[in-house]
Structure formats: structure tokens, C-alpha cells
Amino acid sequence: MTGNATGPLAAALAEAEEIIRQAPHVRTEADVAEGLEYLLGTLRGVIEGGQHRGRTHPQLFEATGPYTKMGLDNPDTLYFYANLTDDAEYVVEGRRGTTADLSFQVMAGNYSADERAASHAAFDDRALKIDADGRYSFRMGPARNDDDKGDPGYVVLHPGSSMIAVREVFSDWAVEEAGSATLRRVDAAGTAPGPATVAGQEKFYAKLAEALIGRLQTWLAFPGWFFGDQERNTLYTPRSTPGGLTTQYSSAGIFELSPDEAMVISAPVAGVPYQGFQLGSMWYASLDYVHHQTSLTADQAHVDSDGMIHLVLSEQDPGLANWLELLGHREGIMQFRWQRVDGPITPELGPTLKVVPFDSLADEVPGYVGQRVSLEQWRERIAARQQAFARRGLS
């Protein structure tokens, strides 16, 4: 039997490589290499998502992580997804861990280069009844009657609802414990999906090809969507994060620094459950956050006695605890997030920044002496980060 089920995916891979090589920010061989690595993660992500797409027997799966990056993934977050259909009923059960935040979001549609997925519902675990052992459960499904309104144990799936996202957010990787969550479709309990067919696999490969190109084009378009004509080396005033995450505020921008420059960013500890800062590439993906310090939370950062965090972005090592490594990037994304907030993050709680000569950091960084670290201390810091990440991944 002859056929070419994989043909669309093979063609999409070739097209994807061309998209990578022709991306607007690609200037060097290092940019291409990073893009090709990003492509591998993108391919892995769409395959993982595709194999769990079955809407008859969905399960929560993790398709965003250190090797499947997308959407300026937060280094402090574990992301889980499941595909839904708006005419079925589901049960979500779990155990609350000790992490800084746990949230749920029901979305409709897809992210593409032309549109953004719509948020149909977004809430965190404070909306749930959690027992003394940390256990919780809730149901999702189509509207049944007026009694569903205001019931925290039932989430209405409005027409078009197609996916649930679960986000577990760490502020201290070394201490906090992740919880657990499962999802099941009620009417599929005790049944199994049908066997694979050639026609079904041909359709699957064709969808993978479409998803691969769509995902690449989507996240390449996002910096333009979010930042538009915003001046480089600026962070916008904290605002509610687009996309329906009602308890998250953010402040972001694009950095552009030469090797002999540094950026000093100062922000007060806001006193919210989660406050984090990260760097990302122009692929709209996080930088390597396992083996390098490209992100910091308020719990991980050195905090001055006045309650301020002073971050330093630079290519060269300044010998400071709050150094954010650029990893050869002359430009990229920078973003603050504040989560599980009970009120607005006001401008006074937001960041300020300045670009200075690297050689002037001793005069430009408040509390410079207090956050000095030796090379050995830096290696210990990275080793602790690596160990904490490994522990987090197994929790």
C-alpha cells in the first residue's frame, strides 16, 4: 500500500525552516541556530498537543516547558492543557500544593498570526472549595439551568469553548510543592477511543503541518501585537495582562543593549504572592532558565534593606546576585508579572529603568556592594537553581 501521509508535515518543516531563516530579527548564525532549536521545541509541542487533541477522551498534558517553549512561557510556571468540546461535561479533581498560585482558564478558538484565543472563564483556586487535605473538584459543561449561575462548583462551557489551561506558579522553586490535577470527560468513562485508521492518520499529519506553521507565525507576530511602537528599553506601566487572566498584572518591553551597556531595573517588593521578572528571545520564548539566571522572583532575588530589588541586564558578568544573563542577545523581551493580586499594581509598585555604561555599574546600582558575589558564589547560585528546577520537575 502506497501513500504520502507524512508529506504535508515534511513540506511544513521545510517551510518552517525558511520562516526561521527569514525572521525579521535574524542577523547572525547564532540567531539561526537558536531559531532551529526553537523549531525543534515547536515541533515537539505540536506533536504532543496533537496526540492529546482527542476530544472524546482528553487528559491534561504539559506541552509548554524548557524544551517546548512558546508564548513567552514563564520559567516559574508549570502549564497543563486539555482539549474540550462545549457540549460535554467534565470533572476536574486535584490537590492544592504550596505554590504561589494555581489558576484555571477556559479558552475558545486558537492563537494564530491573525487572531488570539478568547478567554471564556478564568479563576484561581480561591474560587474553589478546598478541604483540609487540600483536595478540590469542580465540573464543567454546557449551561443546565439557572441554578448553575454563581455555583463555584460548576463552570459553564459557553459555545466555542475548546481548551482548558491549568497554571501552577512557583515563587520559590526550592521550597514550594506542586499539587496535582486530573480531568475526565464524564460520558467517556469506561470507554476507549477507536483504533487508528490510515485516513485518520493522514488527517492528523495534515493538522500537525498546519499547527506547526501557525504556531511559528503566531508567536513571531506577538511582539508586534503587544509592543507595537513602544520605544526600546522601556517598560510599560503595570496593567492587567491581556488574555483574561484577571488576577495578573504585567509590565513588559523590548531591550536593546550593546555589549558595553547594561540596564538597571529597580522595583519594590509588591507584597503579592507572586512577583517575577524574565527575559525572552524575539521568538517570544523564554531564554535558558535552567542553567542560566534569566529570570528571578521576589523570593529568589537579592532584596535591599529598603525593600527594593535592583536587577542588572548585561552581556558581561557584573559580579552581582541580581544579574540577568543576556546570553548573547542584543535584543529581546523583558517582562514583570504580578499574580494572585487583590487590587491593581499601581505605577508606584512598578519598575523604573536606566541604560548605563557597563563600567559605571558600581555608581549606578543602589546597594551595589551588598549584592556582590564571587565567581564561586555565582556557580553555587546556578547549581542551586539547577537542583531546584530538577526537584520542581519531579514534584
ABEGO torsion letter per residue (X at the ends): XBEBAAAAAAAAAAAAAAAAAABAABABAAAAAAAAAAAAAAAAAAAAAAAAABAABBBBBBABBAABBBGGBBAABBBBBBBBBAABBBBBBBBBBABABBBBBBBBEBBBAABBBBBABBBBAAABBBBAAGBBBBBBEBBABAAABGBAABBBBBBGBABBBBBBBBABAAABBBBBBBBBBAAABGBBBBBBBAAAAAAAAAAAAAAAAAAAAAAAAAAAAAAEABBBGBBBBBBBBBGGBAABBBBBBBBBBBAABBBBBBBBBAGBABBBBBBBBAAGBBBBAAABBABBBAAABBBBAAGBBBBBBBABBAGBAABBBAGGBABEBBBBBBBGBABBBBAAABBBBBBBBAAAAAAABBGAAAABBBAAAAAAAAAAAAAAAAAAAAX
